[in-house]
Amino acid sequence: MSEPPPASGPNPAALRIALVGPSHPAKGGVAAHTTTLAHELADAGHDVVLVSWAQMFPKGLYPGEQQVPDGIPDVEPYARTVPVLRWSRPEGWVRTGRRLRDVDLVVLVHVVPQVVPAHLAILRAAGAGRARGPRSVAIVHNVLPHEPRPGDAPLVRLLLGAVDGVIVHSEDQAALAADLGATRIAVVPLPAHLPGGDPVARPASEGPASEGPARLLALGIVRPYKGLDLLLTALARVPGPTLTIAGEMWGDAGEEVRRLATDPRLAGRVTVLDGYVPADRLAALLADHDVLTLAYRHATASQNVQLAHHHGLAVLASDVGTFGAEVHDGVDGLLVPPGDEESLVAALERLAEPGYAARLRDGVRPPDLHGPWVTYVGALEALAVAEVAADHPPVEPAASAAAGVAGRTPAGPTQGDDGVRGAVRDLTSRAKEAAATLAGRRSHVDIRRSDLPGWLRPSDLLSTDEEAADAADLARELRLPRHTDPIAGWAALGALAAVVRLRARPGQHLDVVDCSGPSSPFVAWSRATGHEPLEWELPDPGAALDDVDVDAGSCDVLTMLHPTDCDAGDVDGLLALAAWILRRGGILSFTVAAGGADVPGAVAPGDVRSIVARADSRGLVLVGDIDSDVTERLRGASLRGAGLDAAYGVVRLTFRRR
């Protein structure tokens, strides 16, 4: 293989990333976003560790419960999560930073200014900003808090000046970040990280929504900027619609909501469910309502519109933050000016009309849950790579926008922001172009037959550390995404080599199904070579093949590789599945544990021959010479007495469909 071109920054196809931010069991949207981002970065082929908080806030700063009730996660937890940070232990911030000196990128999730000292300590201890230190990017959900305090702006200015790049989710926030000293800013829409899983059926006993006025729902912590007091005041003037308020009642705002809910005009129409809504109750709660209300006084970016549309609800929202771009007025929801009680009354009167909420719900389209994450990861990669970031001109803060920034959170464009917005739009466009280039580079690692050495065989036995190390070295030489498990890498590399040698032509797209699970690099490596694998679990042995959600003869490759080794039952199920879904010439590659009698479930030479015979009866021909090679080595291991080490005794078998 020809030598790869020299790069002046880290390889964008496989970055070592430390993501620092809240995660499960912390509750709320930011924790769910951080956790989902870790999954998406790992799925893109990066080596990701999520450095999380055991305790992020003192009780006085966050009066509600900081963790999800009963330990029920809002989204799937990320396996490589290390909850080592505490707000009260600064020495732990420094220790954490020192452990991150060898990563390529530190990503800091900015939530509130009070966490900035911890982030700065981590960056300094990690050596960020130095010639050989990691690059750094801040994901900024809110540049300044919804209710800012004295001293917030200077703290945020220190953070934005310390990082190499900033991601925000709206142009208003980009302008504010530029005011506070950020120079490389990418505006990327907030992708969905929805708690609660898939929608559930609406209760049949309630009848069609057209029979009555709208059932409204307000979700989340009750805080002044969310405008629930305005909504209740307006609702008292409009007979008919009902409202459920489900969330934690914080301070004076919570007391005000409770007081307004006792208005006689609202008798029987307002239900207050005080407390956090766990993920396992969210879908049913949404199914009981027609319209999600977001009557905010001001906002930045939120996924609440996507949450509502995912569950088939229309949205009543103020035209603030990103809501105006997400809600189509009169089609899938209603938009009103922020803080305008009369406009809220008019919107509620429309929702009181029989059938109007149902018509809005008919206009709802489910959100794209995948595409925005591709853009998001690409933008983060673009900011992480030195040679790309160096091409981006800095954004100069506008002098007219800089004054008084400490005490405001913009609700709309401000005079003098046009220059900043233009520069931010230009930078965002450049970042998207760079991200597309990097994504293309990541998705098309060019591997040819001539790049693969003879010792890399489709069917083989792994029995020593050296063999696994050789495979890891070859994977790096081929510029495949990094992976930390050498055994899983050995298994995946042989399967990938079989695909290249036996099936793939340069530029050819293959239909790949992988049952290996997230610990195998095969999916990431398949993506890197230009394919879009489907990740799947092996069906139960008793499942009927015509019930399998893959058409007969529709796939080119089927894999089930270490560490998800097949047991005896899995082998027959996998052979049957391969005979059903593989096209003629399709590839099946899987691993089984190997060893002596002291290794539970391990195969012996006779077992391997039996697998080959059963596969042949299903039209699957072994690729390789097991009898004269692998079985001889297995026999030799048994004769030596101790047998193979259970951790390194792995047989990879590859078959081709007749």
DRENMARBA-282598 format. One record per residue (C-alpha): x, y, z. Coordinates in steps of 0.5 Angstrom, whole numbers, plus 2048, in hexadecimal, padded with zeros to 3 digits. Layout:
REM residues N
<u=X	v=Y	w=Z>;
...
END
This chain:
REM residues 658
<u=800	v=800	w=800>;
<u=803	v=807	w=7FE>;
<u=805	v=80B	w=804>;
<u=7FF	v=810	w=807>;
<u=800	v=817	w=806>;
<u=803	v=81B	w=80C>;
<u=7FE	v=81E	w=810>;
<u=7FF	v=825	w=815>;
<u=7FA	v=823	w=81A>;
<u=7F6	v=81D	w=81C>;
<u=7F3	v=817	w=818>;
<u=7EC	v=819	w=817>;
<u=7EA	v=812	w=816>;
<u=7EC	v=810	w=81D>;
<u=7ED	v=815	w=822>;
<u=7EE	v=813	w=82A>;
<u=7E9	v=818	w=82D>;
<u=7E7	v=819	w=834>;
<u=7E0	v=81C	w=835>;
<u=7DF	v=820	w=83B>;
<u=7D8	v=821	w=83D>;
<u=7D2	v=81F	w=841>;
<u=7CF	v=818	w=840>;
<u=7CB	v=812	w=843>;
<u=7C9	v=812	w=848>;
<u=7C8	v=81A	w=848>;
<u=7C2	v=81C	w=845>;
<u=7C0	v=821	w=840>;
<u=7C1	v=822	w=839>;
<u=7C8	v=824	w=839>;
<u=7CA	v=81E	w=83C>;
<u=7C6	v=81A	w=837>;
<u=7C9	v=81E	w=831>;
<u=7D0	v=81D	w=834>;
<u=7CF	v=815	w=835>;
<u=7CC	v=815	w=82E>;
<u=7D2	v=819	w=82B>;
<u=7D7	v=813	w=82E>;
<u=7D3	v=80E	w=82B>;
<u=7D3	v=812	w=824>;
<u=7DA	v=813	w=824>;
<u=7DC	v=80C	w=826>;
<u=7D8	v=80A	w=820>;
<u=7DB	v=80E	w=81C>;
<u=7E2	v=80A	w=81D>;
<u=7E5	v=80F	w=823>;
<u=7E8	v=80C	w=829>;
<u=7E3	v=810	w=82E>;
<u=7E4	v=810	w=836>;
<u=7DE	v=814	w=839>;
<u=7E1	v=818	w=840>;
<u=7DA	v=819	w=844>;
<u=7D8	v=81C	w=84A>;
<u=7D7	v=819	w=851>;
<u=7D4	v=81F	w=853>;
<u=7D4	v=825	w=84F>;
<u=7D0	v=82B	w=853>;
<u=7D0	v=82D	w=85A>;
<u=7C9	v=82C	w=85D>;
<u=7C7	v=833	w=85D>;
<u=7C9	v=834	w=856>;
<u=7C5	v=82E	w=853>;
<u=7BF	v=82E	w=858>;
<u=7BC	v=828	w=855>;
<u=7BE	v=820	w=855>;
<u=7C4	v=820	w=851>;
<u=7C3	v=819	w=84F>;
<u=7BE	v=815	w=84B>;
<u=7B9	v=811	w=850>;
<u=7BA	v=80A	w=851>;
<u=7C0	v=80A	w=84D>;
<u=7BC	v=809	w=846>;
<u=7C0	v=80C	w=841>;
<u=7BD	v=812	w=83C>;
<u=7C1	v=80F	w=836>;
<u=7C6	v=809	w=836>;
<u=7CC	v=80A	w=83A>;
<u=7D3	v=80A	w=837>;
<u=7D7	v=804	w=839>;
<u=7DE	v=808	w=83A>;
<u=7DB	v=80D	w=83F>;
<u=7E0	v=80F	w=844>;
<u=7DC	v=813	w=84A>;
<u=7E2	v=816	w=84D>;
<u=7E1	v=81E	w=84E>;
<u=7DE	v=821	w=854>;
<u=7DC	v=829	w=855>;
<u=7DF	v=828	w=85C>;
<u=7E6	v=825	w=85A>;
<u=7EA	v=829	w=855>;
<u=7F0	v=825	w=856>;
<u=7EC	v=820	w=852>;
<u=7EC	v=824	w=84D>;
<u=7F3	v=825	w=84C>;
<u=7F4	v=81D	w=84D>;
<u=7EF	v=81C	w=847>;
<u=7F2	v=821	w=843>;
<u=7F9	v=81E	w=843>;
<u=7F6	v=817	w=841>;
<u=7F4	v=81A	w=83B>;
<u=7FA	v=81D	w=838>;
<u=7FB	v=817	w=833>;
<u=7F4	v=818	w=830>;
<u=7F3	v=81C	w=829>;
<u=7ED	v=820	w=82B>;
<u=7EA	v=823	w=832>;
<u=7E3	v=824	w=831>;
<u=7E0	v=829	w=836>;
<u=7D8	v=829	w=837>;
<u=7D7	v=830	w=83A>;
<u=7D0	v=830	w=83E>;
<u=7D1	v=836	w=843>;
<u=7D7	v=83B	w=845>;
<u=7D8	v=838	w=84C>;
<u=7DB	v=832	w=848>;
<u=7E0	v=836	w=844>;
<u=7E6	v=835	w=84A>;
<u=7E5	v=82E	w=849>;
<u=7E6	v=82E	w=842>;
<u=7EC	v=833	w=842>;
<u=7EF	v=82E	w=847>;
<u=7EE	v=828	w=843>;
<u=7F1	v=82C	w=83C>;
<u=7F7	v=82F	w=840>;
<u=7F9	v=828	w=843>;
<u=7F8	v=824	w=83C>;
<u=7FC	v=829	w=839>;
<u=7F7	v=82C	w=834>;
<u=7FA	v=832	w=830>;
<u=801	v=82F	w=830>;
<u=804	v=82D	w=82A>;
<u=804	v=825	w=82B>;
<u=7FD	v=826	w=830>;
<u=7F6	v=824	w=82E>;
<u=7F2	v=829	w=82A>;
<u=7EC	v=82B	w=82D>;
<u=7E4	v=82D	w=82B>;
<u=7DF	v=82F	w=830>;
<u=7D8	v=82D	w=82E>;
<u=7D4	v=833	w=831>;
<u=7CC	v=832	w=832>;
<u=7CB	v=839	w=835>;
<u=7D1	v=83E	w=835>;
<u=7CE	v=841	w=83B>;
<u=7C8	v=83E	w=840>;
<u=7C1	v=840	w=83F>;
<u=7C1	v=844	w=845>;
<u=7C8	v=847	w=845>;
<u=7CC	v=849	w=84B>;
<u=7D2	v=84E	w=84D>;
<u=7D8	v=84B	w=84B>;
<u=7D5	v=846	w=845>;
<u=7D8	v=84A	w=83F>;
<u=7DF	v=84A	w=842>;
<u=7E0	v=843	w=843>;
<u=7DD	v=841	w=83C>;
<u=7E2	v=845	w=839>;
<u=7E7	v=842	w=83C>;
<u=7E5	v=83B	w=83A>;
<u=7E3	v=83D	w=833>;
<u=7EA	v=840	w=832>;
<u=7EE	v=83A	w=835>;
<u=7EB	v=835	w=82F>;
<u=7EC	v=834	w=828>;
<u=7E5	v=834	w=826>;
<u=7DE	v=835	w=828>;
<u=7D8	v=831	w=826>;
<u=7D1	v=835	w=827>;
<u=7CA	v=833	w=825>;
<u=7C7	v=83A	w=822>;
<u=7CA	v=840	w=81F>;
<u=7C8	v=845	w=825>;
<u=7CC	v=840	w=829>;
<u=7D2	v=841	w=824>;
<u=7D1	v=849	w=825>;
<u=7D1	v=848	w=82C>;
<u=7D7	v=844	w=82C>;
<u=7DB	v=848	w=827>;
<u=7DA	v=84E	w=82C>;
<u=7DD	v=84A	w=832>;
<u=7E3	v=849	w=82E>;
<u=7E2	v=842	w=82A>;
<u=7E6	v=842	w=823>;
<u=7E4	v=83C	w=820>;
<u=7DD	v=83A	w=820>;
<u=7D8	v=835	w=81D>;
<u=7D1	v=836	w=81D>;
<u=7CE	v=82F	w=81D>;
<u=7C7	v=82D	w=81E>;
<u=7C5	v=829	w=824>;
<u=7C4	v=822	w=822>;
<u=7BF	v=81D	w=826>;
<u=7C1	v=81A	w=82C>;
<u=7BA	v=818	w=82E>;
<u=7B8	v=814	w=834>;
<u=7B2	v=810	w=835>;
<u=7B3	v=80B	w=82F>;
<u=7AE	v=80A	w=82A>;
<u=7A7	v=80D	w=82A>;
<u=7A2	v=809	w=82C>;
<u=79B	v=808	w=82A>;
<u=796	v=80D	w=82C>;
<u=790	v=80A	w=831>;
<u=78B	v=808	w=82D>;
<u=786	v=809	w=833>;
<u=786	v=811	w=832>;
<u=783	v=811	w=82B>;
<u=786	v=816	w=825>;
<u=789	v=81C	w=827>;
<u=784	v=820	w=823>;
<u=77F	v=81F	w=828>;
<u=781	v=824	w=82D>;
<u=786	v=82A	w=82E>;
<u=78E	v=829	w=82E>;
<u=791	v=825	w=834>;
<u=797	v=829	w=835>;
<u=79E	v=827	w=838>;
<u=7A3	v=82B	w=83B>;
<u=7AA	v=827	w=83D>;
<u=7B0	v=828	w=841>;
<u=7B3	v=82D	w=847>;
<u=7AE	v=832	w=848>;
<u=7B2	v=839	w=848>;
<u=7B1	v=840	w=846>;
<u=7B3	v=840	w=83F>;
<u=7AF	v=83B	w=83D>;
<u=7A8	v=83F	w=83E>;
<u=7A4	v=83A	w=841>;
<u=7A1	v=840	w=845>;
<u=79F	v=843	w=83E>;
<u=79C	v=83D	w=83C>;
<u=798	v=83C	w=842>;
<u=795	v=843	w=842>;
<u=793	v=842	w=83A>;
<u=790	v=83C	w=83B>;
<u=78B	v=83E	w=841>;
<u=788	v=843	w=83C>;
<u=787	v=83D	w=837>;
<u=782	v=838	w=839>;
<u=783	v=831	w=836>;
<u=78A	v=82F	w=835>;
<u=78E	v=82B	w=83B>;
<u=795	v=82B	w=83D>;
<u=799	v=826	w=841>;
<u=7A0	v=829	w=844>;
<u=7A5	v=824	w=845>;
<u=7AB	v=826	w=848>;
<u=7AF	v=828	w=84E>;
<u=7AC	v=82E	w=852>;
<u=7B2	v=833	w=853>;
<u=7B2	v=839	w=858>;
<u=7AE	v=83F	w=857>;
<u=7AC	v=83D	w=850>;
<u=7A9	v=836	w=852>;
<u=7A5	v=839	w=858>;
<u=7A2	v=83E	w=853>;
<u=7A0	v=839	w=84E>;
<u=79D	v=835	w=854>;
<u=799	v=83C	w=856>;
<u=797	v=83D	w=84F>;
<u=794	v=836	w=84E>;
<u=78F	v=837	w=854>;
<u=78B	v=83C	w=84F>;
<u=784	v=83A	w=84F>;
<u=784	v=83B	w=848>;
<u=789	v=835	w=847>;
<u=785	v=831	w=84C>;
<u=786	v=82A	w=849>;
<u=78A	v=82C	w=844>;
<u=791	v=82C	w=846>;
<u=795	v=826	w=849>;
<u=79C	v=827	w=84D>;
<u=7A0	v=821	w=84D>;
<u=7A6	v=824	w=851>;
<u=7AC	v=820	w=850>;
<u=7B1	v=81D	w=84B>;
<u=7AE	v=819	w=845>;
<u=7B2	v=813	w=845>;
<u=7B3	v=810	w=83E>;
<u=7AF	v=80A	w=83F>;
<u=7A9	v=80E	w=840>;
<u=7AA	v=814	w=83B>;
<u=7A7	v=810	w=834>;
<u=7A1	v=80F	w=838>;
<u=7A0	v=816	w=83A>;
<u=7A1	v=819	w=833>;
<u=79C	v=814	w=831>;
<u=797	v=817	w=835>;
<u=797	v=81E	w=832>;
<u=797	v=821	w=82C>;
<u=79B	v=827	w=82C>;
<u=7A2	v=829	w=830>;
<u=7A2	v=830	w=832>;
<u=7A9	v=834	w=832>;
<u=7A6	v=83B	w=834>;
<u=7AE	v=83D	w=835>;
<u=7AF	v=845	w=837>;
<u=7B6	v=843	w=834>;
<u=7BA	v=83D	w=831>;
<u=7C0	v=83A	w=82E>;
<u=7C0	v=833	w=82B>;
<u=7BB	v=82E	w=82D>;
<u=7B9	v=827	w=82B>;
<u=7B2	v=827	w=82E>;
<u=7AF	v=829	w=827>;
<u=7B3	v=822	w=824>;
<u=7B0	v=81F	w=82A>;
<u=7A9	v=821	w=829>;
<u=7A9	v=81F	w=822>;
<u=7AC	v=819	w=823>;
<u=7A6	v=817	w=827>;
<u=7A1	v=81A	w=822>;
<u=7A0	v=820	w=826>;
<u=79F	v=827	w=824>;
<u=7A2	v=82D	w=827>;
<u=7A0	v=834	w=82A>;
<u=7A7	v=838	w=82A>;
<u=7A9	v=83F	w=82B>;
<u=7AD	v=841	w=825>;
<u=7B4	v=841	w=829>;
<u=7BA	v=83D	w=828>;
<u=7BA	v=838	w=823>;
<u=7B2	v=836	w=824>;
<u=7B1	v=83B	w=81E>;
<u=7B5	v=837	w=819>;
<u=7B2	v=830	w=81C>;
<u=7AA	v=832	w=81C>;
<u=7A6	v=833	w=816>;
<u=7A1	v=838	w=818>;
<u=79A	v=835	w=817>;
<u=79D	v=82F	w=814>;
<u=7A0	v=82B	w=81A>;
<u=79F	v=830	w=81F>;
<u=79E	v=837	w=821>;
<u=7A3	v=83D	w=822>;
<u=7A2	v=843	w=826>;
<u=7A6	v=849	w=828>;
<u=7AA	v=848	w=82F>;
<u=7A7	v=84B	w=835>;
<u=7A0	v=84D	w=831>;
<u=79A	v=84A	w=835>;
<u=795	v=84D	w=830>;
<u=799	v=849	w=82B>;
<u=798	v=843	w=82F>;
<u=791	v=844	w=830>;
<u=790	v=844	w=829>;
<u=794	v=83D	w=828>;
<u=790	v=83A	w=82E>;
<u=789	v=83C	w=82B>;
<u=78B	v=838	w=824>;
<u=78D	v=832	w=828>;
<u=787	v=832	w=82C>;
<u=783	v=831	w=825>;
<u=781	v=82A	w=824>;
<u=786	v=826	w=81F>;
<u=78B	v=82C	w=81F>;
<u=790	v=828	w=823>;
<u=78F	v=822	w=81F>;
<u=790	v=826	w=818>;
<u=797	v=828	w=81B>;
<u=799	v=821	w=81D>;
<u=797	v=81F	w=816>;
<u=79C	v=824	w=814>;
<u=7A2	v=821	w=818>;
<u=7A8	v=81E	w=815>;
<u=7AD	v=81A	w=819>;
<u=7B4	v=81D	w=81A>;
<u=7BA	v=81A	w=817>;
<u=7BD	v=816	w=81D>;
<u=7C4	v=814	w=819>;
<u=7C6	v=81A	w=814>;
<u=7C7	v=81F	w=818>;
<u=7CC	v=81B	w=81C>;
<u=7D0	v=81A	w=816>;
<u=7D0	v=822	w=815>;
<u=7D2	v=823	w=81D>;
<u=7D8	v=81E	w=81D>;
<u=7DA	v=820	w=816>;
<u=7DB	v=827	w=819>;
<u=7DE	v=825	w=820>;
<u=7E3	v=822	w=81B>;
<u=7E4	v=828	w=817>;
<u=7E6	v=82C	w=81D>;
<u=7EA	v=827	w=820>;
<u=7EF	v=826	w=81A>;
<u=7F5	v=82B	w=81A>;
<u=7F5	v=82C	w=813>;
<u=7EE	v=82D	w=812>;
<u=7ED	v=832	w=818>;
<u=7F3	v=836	w=815>;
<u=7EF	v=838	w=80F>;
<u=7EA	v=83B	w=813>;
<u=7EA	v=843	w=814>;
<u=7E9	v=845	w=81B>;
<u=7E2	v=848	w=81C>;
<u=7E3	v=84F	w=81E>;
<u=7DE	v=851	w=824>;
<u=7DA	v=857	w=822>;
<u=7DB	v=85D	w=826>;
<u=7D4	v=85F	w=827>;
<u=7D2	v=858	w=829>;
<u=7D7	v=858	w=82E>;
<u=7D4	v=85D	w=833>;
<u=7D0	v=85A	w=839>;
<u=7D1	v=853	w=837>;
<u=7D2	v=851	w=83E>;
<u=7CA	v=852	w=840>;
<u=7C7	v=850	w=83A>;
<u=7C5	v=84A	w=836>;
<u=7C2	v=84C	w=82F>;
<u=7BB	v=84A	w=82D>;
<u=7BC	v=84C	w=826>;
<u=7C1	v=850	w=821>;
<u=7C5	v=856	w=824>;
<u=7C7	v=85C	w=821>;
<u=7CE	v=85C	w=81E>;
<u=7CE	v=854	w=81E>;
<u=7CE	v=853	w=816>;
<u=7D5	v=853	w=816>;
<u=7D6	v=84E	w=81B>;
<u=7D0	v=84A	w=818>;
<u=7D3	v=84A	w=811>;
<u=7DA	v=848	w=814>;
<u=7D7	v=842	w=818>;
<u=7D3	v=840	w=812>;
<u=7D9	v=840	w=80D>;
<u=7DD	v=83C	w=813>;
<u=7D7	v=837	w=813>;
<u=7D7	v=836	w=80C>;
<u=7DE	v=835	w=80C>;
<u=7DE	v=830	w=812>;
<u=7D8	v=82C	w=80E>;
<u=7DC	v=82C	w=808>;
<u=7E2	v=829	w=80C>;
<u=7DE	v=824	w=810>;
<u=7DB	v=822	w=809>;
<u=7E3	v=821	w=807>;
<u=7E5	v=81D	w=80D>;
<u=7DF	v=819	w=80D>;
<u=7E0	v=817	w=806>;
<u=7E7	v=815	w=808>;
<u=7E5	v=811	w=80E>;
<u=7E0	v=80D	w=80A>;
<u=7E5	v=80B	w=804>;
<u=7EB	v=808	w=807>;
<u=7EE	v=805	w=801>;
<u=7F0	v=7FE	w=802>;
<u=7F2	v=7F9	w=7FC>;
<u=7F3	v=7F2	w=7FC>;
<u=7FB	v=7F4	w=7FB>;
<u=7FB	v=7F7	w=802>;
<u=7F9	v=7F1	w=805>;
<u=7FF	v=7EC	w=807>;
<u=7FF	v=7E5	w=806>;
<u=7FE	v=7E3	w=80E>;
<u=7F8	v=7E7	w=80E>;
<u=7F3	v=7E1	w=80D>;
<u=7EB	v=7E1	w=80D>;
<u=7EB	v=7DA	w=811>;
<u=7F1	v=7DA	w=816>;
<u=7F2	v=7D9	w=81E>;
<u=7F5	v=7DE	w=822>;
<u=7F9	v=7DB	w=828>;
<u=7FE	v=7E0	w=82A>;
<u=7FF	v=7E8	w=82C>;
<u=804	v=7E9	w=826>;
<u=7FF	v=7E7	w=821>;
<u=7FA	v=7EC	w=824>;
<u=7FF	v=7F1	w=824>;
<u=801	v=7F0	w=81D>;
<u=7F9	v=7F1	w=81B>;
<u=7F9	v=7F7	w=81F>;
<u=7FF	v=7FA	w=81B>;
<u=7FC	v=7F8	w=814>;
<u=7F6	v=7FC	w=816>;
<u=7FA	v=802	w=818>;
<u=7FE	v=802	w=811>;
<u=7F7	v=801	w=80E>;
<u=7F5	v=807	w=811>;
<u=7EF	v=804	w=814>;
<u=7EB	v=807	w=81A>;
<u=7EF	v=806	w=821>;
<u=7EC	v=800	w=825>;
<u=7EF	v=7FE	w=82C>;
<u=7ED	v=7F7	w=82C>;
<u=7F3	v=7F3	w=828>;
<u=7EF	v=7EC	w=828>;
<u=7E9	v=7EF	w=825>;
<u=7ED	v=7F3	w=820>;
<u=7F0	v=7ED	w=81E>;
<u=7E9	v=7EA	w=81D>;
<u=7E6	v=7F0	w=819>;
<u=7ED	v=7F1	w=815>;
<u=7EC	v=7EA	w=812>;
<u=7E5	v=7EA	w=810>;
<u=7E6	v=7F1	w=80D>;
<u=7EC	v=7EE	w=809>;
<u=7E7	v=7E9	w=807>;
<u=7E2	v=7EE	w=804>;
<u=7E8	v=7F2	w=800>;
<u=7EB	v=7EB	w=7FD>;
<u=7E4	v=7E7	w=7FC>;
<u=7DF	v=7EC	w=7FB>;
<u=7E0	v=7F4	w=7FA>;
<u=7E3	v=7F8	w=7F4>;
<u=7E6	v=7FF	w=7F5>;
<u=7E0	v=803	w=7F6>;
<u=7DB	v=7FE	w=7F7>;
<u=7D5	v=7FE	w=7FC>;
<u=7D3	v=7F8	w=800>;
<u=7CD	v=7F6	w=804>;
<u=7D0	v=7F4	w=80B>;
<u=7CD	v=7F1	w=811>;
<u=7D1	v=7F1	w=818>;
<u=7CF	v=7ED	w=81E>;
<u=7D6	v=7EE	w=822>;
<u=7D3	v=7F4	w=826>;
<u=7D7	v=7FB	w=828>;
<u=7DD	v=7F8	w=82B>;
<u=7DF	v=7F5	w=824>;
<u=7E2	v=7FA	w=81F>;
<u=7DF	v=7F7	w=819>;
<u=7DA	v=7FC	w=818>;
<u=7DE	v=802	w=818>;
<u=7E3	v=7FF	w=814>;
<u=7DE	v=7FD	w=80F>;
<u=7DB	v=804	w=80F>;
<u=7E3	v=807	w=80E>;
<u=7E3	v=802	w=807>;
<u=7DD	v=805	w=805>;
<u=7D7	v=801	w=807>;
<u=7D1	v=802	w=80B>;
<u=7D0	v=7FC	w=810>;
<u=7CA	v=7FA	w=813>;
<u=7CB	v=7F8	w=81B>;
<u=7C7	v=7F3	w=81D>;
<u=7C6	v=7ED	w=823>;
<u=7C6	v=7E6	w=821>;
<u=7BF	v=7E4	w=821>;
<u=7BD	v=7DF	w=826>;
<u=7BE	v=7D8	w=823>;
<u=7B6	v=7D6	w=823>;
<u=7B5	v=7DC	w=81F>;
<u=7B2	v=7DB	w=818>;
<u=7B6	v=7DD	w=812>;
<u=7B1	v=7E0	w=80F>;
<u=7AF	v=7E5	w=815>;
<u=7B6	v=7E8	w=814>;
<u=7B6	v=7EF	w=812>;
<u=7BB	v=7EE	w=80D>;
<u=7B9	v=7EB	w=806>;
<u=7BC	v=7E5	w=803>;
<u=7C2	v=7E5	w=7FF>;
<u=7C2	v=7ED	w=800>;
<u=7C9	v=7ED	w=804>;
<u=7D0	v=7ED	w=802>;
<u=7D4	v=7EC	w=809>;
<u=7D2	v=7E9	w=80F>;
<u=7D6	v=7E9	w=815>;
<u=7D6	v=7E7	w=81D>;
<u=7DD	v=7E8	w=81F>;
<u=7E1	v=7E8	w=826>;
<u=7E0	v=7EA	w=82C>;
<u=7D9	v=7E8	w=82A>;
<u=7DB	v=7E1	w=828>;
<u=7D6	v=7DC	w=826>;
<u=7D4	v=7D6	w=82B>;
<u=7D1	v=7CF	w=828>;
<u=7CA	v=7D2	w=827>;
<u=7CC	v=7D8	w=824>;
<u=7D0	v=7D5	w=81F>;
<u=7CB	v=7D1	w=81C>;
<u=7C6	v=7D7	w=81C>;
<u=7CB	v=7DB	w=819>;
<u=7CC	v=7D6	w=813>;
<u=7C5	v=7D6	w=812>;
<u=7C4	v=7DD	w=812>;
<u=7CA	v=7DE	w=80D>;
<u=7C7	v=7D9	w=808>;
<u=7C1	v=7DD	w=808>;
<u=7C3	v=7E4	w=808>;
<u=7CA	v=7E4	w=804>;
<u=7CA	v=7E5	w=7FC>;
<u=7CE	v=7E0	w=7F8>;
<u=7D5	v=7E1	w=7F9>;
<u=7D4	v=7E4	w=800>;
<u=7D8	v=7E4	w=806>;
<u=7D7	v=7E1	w=80D>;
<u=7DD	v=7E2	w=812>;
<u=7DC	v=7E1	w=819>;
<u=7E0	v=7DF	w=81F>;
<u=7E0	v=7D9	w=824>;
<u=7E4	v=7D8	w=82B>;
<u=7EA	v=7D3	w=82A>;
<u=7EE	v=7CF	w=82F>;
<u=7EF	v=7C9	w=833>;
<u=7EA	v=7C5	w=838>;
<u=7EB	v=7CA	w=83D>;
<u=7E8	v=7D0	w=839>;
<u=7E1	v=7D0	w=83A>;
<u=7DD	v=7D0	w=833>;
<u=7E3	v=7CF	w=82F>;
<u=7E4	v=7CC	w=829>;
<u=7E8	v=7C6	w=827>;
<u=7EB	v=7C4	w=820>;
<u=7E5	v=7BF	w=81F>;
<u=7E0	v=7C5	w=821>;
<u=7E3	v=7C9	w=81C>;
<u=7E2	v=7C4	w=816>;
<u=7DB	v=7C2	w=819>;
<u=7D9	v=7CA	w=818>;
<u=7DC	v=7CA	w=811>;
<u=7D8	v=7C4	w=80F>;
<u=7D2	v=7C7	w=811>;
<u=7D3	v=7CD	w=80E>;
<u=7D4	v=7C9	w=807>;
<u=7CE	v=7C6	w=808>;
<u=7CB	v=7CD	w=808>;
<u=7CE	v=7CF	w=802>;
<u=7D4	v=7D3	w=805>;
<u=7DB	v=7D1	w=803>;
<u=7E1	v=7D2	w=808>;
<u=7E6	v=7D7	w=805>;
<u=7ED	v=7D5	w=808>;
<u=7F0	v=7CE	w=809>;
<u=7EE	v=7CC	w=810>;
<u=7F0	v=7C5	w=810>;
<u=7F7	v=7C6	w=80F>;
<u=7F8	v=7CC	w=813>;
<u=7F4	v=7CE	w=818>;
<u=7F2	v=7C8	w=81A>;
<u=7F9	v=7C5	w=81B>;
<u=7FB	v=7CB	w=81F>;
<u=7F5	v=7CA	w=823>;
<u=7F7	v=7C3	w=824>;
<u=7FE	v=7C5	w=826>;
<u=7FB	v=7C9	w=82B>;
<u=7F7	v=7C4	w=82E>;
<u=7FD	v=7BF	w=82E>;
<u=801	v=7C4	w=832>;
<u=7FC	v=7C3	w=838>;
<u=7FB	v=7CA	w=83A>;
<u=7F7	v=7CC	w=834>;
<u=7F6	v=7D3	w=832>;
<u=7F5	v=7D9	w=836>;
<u=7ED	v=7DA	w=836>;
<u=7EE	v=7E1	w=835>;
<u=7F3	v=7E0	w=82E>;
<u=7F0	v=7DA	w=82C>;
<u=7EB	v=7DC	w=826>;
<u=7EA	v=7D9	w=820>;
<u=7E7	v=7DD	w=81A>;
<u=7E3	v=7D9	w=815>;
<u=7E1	v=7DD	w=80E>;
<u=7DC	v=7D9	w=809>;
<u=7DA	v=7DB	w=802>;
<u=7D3	v=7DA	w=800>;
<u=7D2	v=7D6	w=7F9>;
END
